Amino acid sequence: MLPTALVRKMRSLPRRFRQAKMIARALKSHRHPIYAQIIPIRRCNLSCAYCNEYDKVSTPVPTADMLHRIDRLAELGTEIITFSGGEPLLHPDLDELIRRIRSHKRIATLITNGYLLTPERIRSLNRVGLEHLQISIDNVQPDEISKKSLKVLDKKLEWLAQYAEFDVSINSVIGAGVSRPGDALTITRRALELGFDTSVGVIHDHTGQLRALPETDKAVYDEIQRERKPGFWAFAYDNLFQRNLVSGRANVWQCRAGSRFLYICEDGLVHYCSQQRGYPAIPLEKYSAADLEREYSTVKPCAPYCTVSCVHRVAMIDLLREKPREALVKFFPPQAAGAAAQMPFGVKALSFLFLPPADGRPQSGAARLMAGAVKRALGVNSARQAR
């Protein structure tokens, strides 16, 4: 019998291809959302002291309303639809909602605290086509700040490693409110041991803004970066955004919230993100192409010290679309002045296929043929058209 991890990798190949097509469409045009977070229930079964995204009383959003919102997001061309909360596993018809996303051939993902996961629940998520699940673990032992601890969730992680056919990402956190920063390293090591993707976030205040890290936290962050093996987007994100945040420096970037990233609350209103609820607060059913175009270029004053990584990552795609060579240098900076960017082999190969030579010479005939074949496979004619 093949090892579970190998089986999961083999089953993920079609999913990787769908993700590649999604990125290709996002590079081709900026006139549709890439990523949307939608809230099926505001209530949560936990009460983490730092969190401002839950309550203890809300009822689930009616299933018919949720299905209508998913349909509307699909009409807008949204590529990835993520359930967040609150705790989305508390919604009684979550499986039906995931099926609806997949019926539109969109990517369905889930952010959960993990408490409600069981082997059968994981199998049901497999059956309905969930493609990615993220759990954020705050500490090793539960404390008065957070109960999302490795001690409580470790068995859930083992079940995910054994049964999940979808991708799993474990996020640890450092920053204010975390009493034992070394816990993030322990959590990362356990996630790597189980074969999961890992990320580490810098905790933010109630508006999503940066809280400066002390030196002890920075040391933990540096050690995590040495030990983890981030993929393309995680590695690029660390270089472009996170290293500045860890050092308390502002990031210079164009936030695409309200356009490429949408946050839909339990009332069906579109907001910039979970930390900036109230803007633009337009009902999703009335959200239009004009709204997407307006917010694409709207300057958000909260952007320089924003720590909301999912919004950052969406913006990276448009930076790559608009200024590909400049973006790649920022994603993979050279180790020394005047040296070449330290790009992985796969990135170098794609740059050779899709970008004209840096010296201004025409692209070779072989490169043009290979690039054309790849574009046809991904269902796009050109990643630089339809701007």
HUTAMO-V512277 format. One record per pair of residues at least 24 apart in sequence whose ideal C-beta (glycine too) atoms are under 10 Angstrom apart, sorted by sequence separation. I is the first residue (numbers start at 1). J is the second residue. If there is no record, write none. Layout:
# HUTAMO-V512277
i/j
I/J
I/J
This chain:
# HUTAMO-V512277
i/j
87/111
88/112
89/113
107/131
108/132
109/133
110/134
111/135
112/136
113/137
170/194
200/224
221/245
222/246
258/282
276/300
350/374
40/65
41/66
61/86
66/91
81/106
82/107
83/108
84/109
85/110
87/112
88/113
89/114
90/115
106/131
107/132
109/134
110/135
111/136
113/138
135/160
148/173
175/200
178/203
199/224
200/225
221/246
262/287
270/295
40/66
60/86
67/93
74/100
78/104
79/105
80/106
81/107
82/108
83/109
84/110
85/111
87/113
89/115
90/116
95/121
98/124
102/128
103/129
168/194
170/196
171/197
172/198
173/199
174/200
175/201
176/202
177/203
198/224
221/247
272/298
276/302
324/350
325/351
39/66
58/85
66/93
70/97
74/101
79/106
80/107
81/108
82/109
83/110
84/111
85/112
86/113
87/114
89/116
94/121
98/125
101/128
102/129
133/160
146/173
168/195
169/196
170/197
171/198
172/199
173/200
174/201
175/202
176/203
177/204
273/300
275/302
324/351
328/355
38/66
58/86
60/88
63/91
66/94
69/97
70/98
73/101
78/106
79/107
80/108
81/109
82/110
83/111
84/112
85/113
87/115
88/116
89/117
99/127
100/128
101/129
102/130
168/196
169/197
170/198
171/199
172/200
173/201
174/202
175/203
176/204
177/205
200/228
218/246
272/300
354/382
355/383
40/69
63/92
64/93
67/96
70/99
71/100
74/103
75/104
77/106
78/107
80/109
82/111
83/112
87/116
95/124
98/127
99/128
101/130
102/131
167/196
168/197
169/198
170/199
171/200
172/201
173/202
174/203
175/204
176/205
198/227
199/228
217/246
218/247
258/287
262/291
273/302
354/383
355/384
39/69
40/70
56/86
60/90
61/91
63/93
66/96
67/97
70/100
71/101
74/104
94/124
95/125
98/128
99/129
101/131
157/187
161/191
167/197
168/198
169/199
170/200
171/201
173/203
175/205
198/228
200/230
218/248
262/292
272/302
276/306
324/354
325/355
354/384
38/69
53/84
54/85
55/86
59/90
60/91
62/93
63/94
66/97
69/100
70/101
73/104
74/105
94/125
97/128
98/129
99/130
133/164
146/177
173/204
197/228
198/229
199/230
272/303
275/306
324/355
325/356
38/70
53/85
54/86
58/90
59/91
60/92
61/93
67/99
68/100
71/103
74/106
89/121
95/127
96/128
98/130
115/147
145/177
146/178
158/190
161/193
162/194
164/196
181/213
188/220
197/229
198/230
213/245
259/291
260/292
275/307
276/308
324/356
36/69
53/86
54/87
60/93
63/96
67/100
70/103
71/104
73/106
95/128
98/131
113/146
115/148
133/166
134/167
135/168
136/169
137/170
138/171
139/172
145/178
146/179
150/183
154/187
157/190
161/194
181/214
184/217
197/230
212/245
213/246
258/291
259/292
262/295
273/306
275/308
325/358
350/383
36/70
51/85
60/94
63/97
66/100
67/101
70/104
94/128
95/129
113/147
114/148
122/156
130/164
131/165
132/166
133/167
134/168
135/169
136/170
137/171
138/172
139/173
145/179
149/183
153/187
157/191
160/194
161/195
176/210
177/211
182/216
185/219
186/220
189/223
197/231
199/233
200/234
210/244
211/245
212/246
213/247
258/292
259/293
261/295
272/306
274/308
38/73
51/86
95/130
113/148
121/156
125/160
130/165
131/166
132/167
133/168
134/169
135/170
136/171
137/172
138/173
143/178
144/179
160/195
161/196
175/210
176/211
181/216
182/217
185/220
188/223
189/224
192/227
199/234
210/245
212/247
213/248
259/294
260/295
273/308
276/311
36/72
61/97
70/106
89/125
94/130
117/153
123/159
129/165
130/166
131/167
132/168
133/169
134/170
135/171
136/172
137/173
138/174
143/179
150/186
154/190
157/193
158/194
160/196
175/211
176/212
180/216
181/217
184/220
185/221
188/224
192/228
198/234
210/246
212/248
256/292
258/294
259/295
260/296
272/308
274/310
275/311
36/73
63/100
115/152
118/155
119/156
122/159
126/163
129/166
130/167
132/169
133/170
134/171
136/173
143/180
150/187
153/190
157/194
175/212
176/213
181/218
182/219
183/220
184/221
187/224
188/225
191/228
192/229
197/234
210/247
211/248
212/249
258/295
259/296
273/310
274/311
36/74
70/108
114/152
115/153
117/155
118/156
121/159
122/160
125/163
126/164
127/165
149/187
175/213
176/214
181/219
182/220
185/223
189/227
199/237
200/238
210/248
257/295
258/296
259/297
273/311
113/152
114/153
117/156
119/158
120/159
125/164
126/165
138/177
139/178
141/180
148/187
157/196
174/213
175/214
178/217
181/220
184/223
185/224
188/227
189/228
199/238
202/241
210/249
256/295
257/296
259/298
272/311
33/73
36/76
38/78
45/85
46/86
113/153
116/156
117/157
119/159
122/162
123/163
125/165
126/166
138/178
139/179
140/180
143/183
150/190
154/194
174/214
180/220
181/221
184/224
188/228
202/242
210/250
255/295
256/296
258/298
44/85
45/86
46/87
114/155
115/156
118/159
119/160
122/163
123/164
125/166
138/179
139/180
150/191
176/217
182/223
201/242
204/245
210/251
255/296
256/297
257/298
36/78
41/83
43/85
44/86
45/87
114/156
117/159
121/163
122/164
123/165
138/180
139/181
140/182
141/183
174/216
175/217
178/220
185/227
200/242
254/296
256/298
258/300
32/75
33/76
34/77
35/78
36/79
37/80
38/81
40/83
41/84
42/85
43/86
44/87
113/156
114/157
117/160
119/162
120/163
122/165
140/183
174/217
185/228
199/242
202/245
254/297
255/298
257/300
32/76
33/77
34/78
35/79
36/80
37/81
38/82
39/83
40/84
41/85
42/86
43/87
44/88
45/89
112/156
119/163
122/166
139/183
140/184
174/218
201/245
202/246
254/298
255/299
256/300
31/76
32/77
33/78
34/79
35/80
36/81
37/82
38/83
39/84
40/85
41/86
42/87
45/90
114/159
118/163
119/164
138/183
139/184
140/185
174/219
254/299
255/300
257/302
263/308
31/77
32/78
33/79
34/80
35/81
36/82
37/83
38/84
39/85
40/86
41/87
44/90
114/160
117/163
122/168
137/183
138/184
140/186
174/220
175/221
200/246
202/248
254/300
255/301
257/303
32/79
33/80
35/82
37/84
38/85
39/86
40/87
41/88
43/90
83/130
117/164
137/184
139/186
140/187
174/221
253/300
255/302
256/303
261/308
263/310
29/77
33/81
37/85
40/88
41/89
42/90
43/91
139/187
172/220
255/303
263/311
39/88
40/89
41/90
137/186
138/187
172/221
254/303
255/304
257/306
261/310
38/88
40/90
41/91
82/132
83/133
84/134
137/187
140/190
174/224
253/303
261/311
26/77
40/91
41/92
80/131
82/133
136/187
137/188
252/303
253/304
255/306
257/308
260/311
261/312
25/77
39/91
40/92
80/132
82/134
135/187
172/224
251/303
252/304
261/313
262/314
26/79
40/93
41/94
137/190
250/303
251/304
253/306
255/308
257/310
261/314
25/79
26/80
40/94
114/168
137/191
250/304
251/305
257/311
260/314
261/315
249/304
250/305
251/306
256/311
259/314
260/315
23/79
110/166
114/170
135/191
172/228
249/305
250/306
251/307
255/311
256/312
259/315
22/79
40/97
109/166
248/305
255/312
257/314
260/317
21/79
22/80
108/166
109/167
111/169
253/311
256/314
257/315
260/318
38/97
54/113
253/312
255/314
256/315
259/318
324/383
19/79
109/169
111/171
244/304
245/305
255/315
256/316
324/384
18/79
19/80
135/196
244/305
245/306
251/312
254/315
256/317
51/113
134/196
245/307
253/315
256/318
321/383
322/384
38/101
133/196
134/197
136/199
253/316
256/319
320/383
321/384
208/272
245/309
251/315
254/318
48/113
132/197
134/199
136/201
138/203
169/234
208/273
241/306
242/307
253/318
254/319
322/387
207/273
208/274
209/275
241/307
253/319
321/387
46/113
208/275
242/309
245/312
45/113
207/275
208/276
241/309
254/322
44/113
46/115
206/275
207/276
36/106
45/115
175/245
205/275
241/311
242/312
44/115
45/116
175/246
204/275
241/312
35/107
37/109
174/246
237/309
240/312
241/313
240/313
35/109
37/111
241/315
234/309
237/312
240/315
241/316
237/313
240/316
236/313
253/330
234/313
237/316
240/319
233/313
236/316
22/105
233/316
236/319
21/105
22/106
233/317
236/320
22/107
18/105
51/138
240/327
18/106
19/107
48/136
50/138
18/107
241/330
48/138
239/329
240/330
243/333
236/327
239/330
240/331
15/107
236/328
239/331
240/332
209/302
212/305
238/331
239/332
240/333
49/143
51/145
208/302
210/304
211/305
236/330
237/331
239/333
49/144
50/145
51/146
207/302
208/303
209/304
210/305
236/331
46/142
49/145
50/146
209/305
210/306
211/307
235/331
236/332
48/145
49/146
51/148
208/305
209/306
210/307
235/332
48/146
49/147
207/305
208/306
209/307
233/331
47/146
48/147
207/306
208/307
209/308
232/331
46/146
47/147
48/148
205/305
208/308
232/332
46/147
204/305
45/147
46/148
204/306
205/307
204/307
208/311
239/342
203/307
204/308
202/307
204/309
201/307
201/308
202/309
235/342
236/343
201/309
236/344
200/309
235/344
199/309
232/343
236/347
19/131
232/344
235/347
18/131
19/132
231/344
15/129
232/346
11/126
232/347
15/131
15/132
232/350
12/131
50/173
50/175
50/176
50/177
49/177
50/178
48/177
175/307
171/309
19/167
15/165
15/166
16/167
15/167
8/161
12/165
50/203
52/205
53/206
8/162
11/165
12/166
50/204
52/206
8/163
11/166
12/167
50/205
51/206
52/207
5/161
8/164
50/206
52/208
4/161
8/165
4/162
7/165
8/166
4/163
8/167
4/164
8/168
4/165
134/310
84/263
84/264
86/266
79/260
80/261
81/262
82/263
85/266
78/260
78/261
81/264
78/262
9/195
76/262
8/195
5/194
6/195
73/262
85/274
5/195
84/274
4/195
5/196
73/264
3/195
72/264
70/264
69/264
72/268
73/270
66/264
69/268
111/310
66/266
68/268
65/266
65/267
66/268
61/264
65/268
61/265
61/266
60/266
61/267
59/266
61/268
58/266
76/284
23/232
23/233
75/285
55/266
72/283
73/284
76/287
53/265
72/284
75/287
76/288
77/289
72/285
76/289
69/283
70/284
71/285
72/286
73/287
69/284
72/287
76/291
77/292
68/284
69/285
76/292
68/285
35/256
53/274
34/256
52/274
53/275
33/256
42/265
43/266
51/274
52/275
36/260
37/261
38/262
39/263
40/264
42/266
53/277
33/258
34/259
35/260
36/261
37/262
38/263
39/264
41/266
42/267
52/277
30/256
33/259
34/260
35/261
36/262
37/263
38/264
39/265
40/266
84/310
32/259
33/260
34/261
35/262
36/263
37/264
38/265
39/266
31/259
32/260
33/261
34/262
35/263
36/264
37/265
38/266
39/267
82/310
30/259
31/260
33/262
39/268
30/260
38/268
80/310
26/260
36/270
37/271
80/314
39/274
79/314
37/273
33/270
37/274
79/317
38/284
36/284
33/287
32/289
31/289
33/292
32/292
31/292
30/292
31/293
30/293
31/296
30/296
30/297
37/310
37/311
35/310
35/311
35/313
34/313
35/314
34/314
33/314
34/315
35/317
34/317
34/318
30/317
26/314
30/318
27/317
26/317
27/318
30/321
26/318
29/321
30/322
27/320
28/321
23/317
26/320
27/321
22/317
26/321
27/322
23/320
27/324
23/321
27/354
24/354
28/375
24/374
28/378
24/375
27/378
28/379
29/380
28/380
24/377
25/378
27/380
28/381
20/374
24/378
25/379
28/382
29/383
23/378
24/379
25/380
27/382
28/383
31/386
21/377
22/378
24/380
27/383
28/384
29/385
30/386
31/387
20/377
21/378
23/380
26/383
27/384
28/385
29/386
30/387
20/378
21/379
24/382
25/383
27/385
28/386
29/387
20/379
21/380
24/383
27/386
28/387
17/377
23/383
17/378
25/386
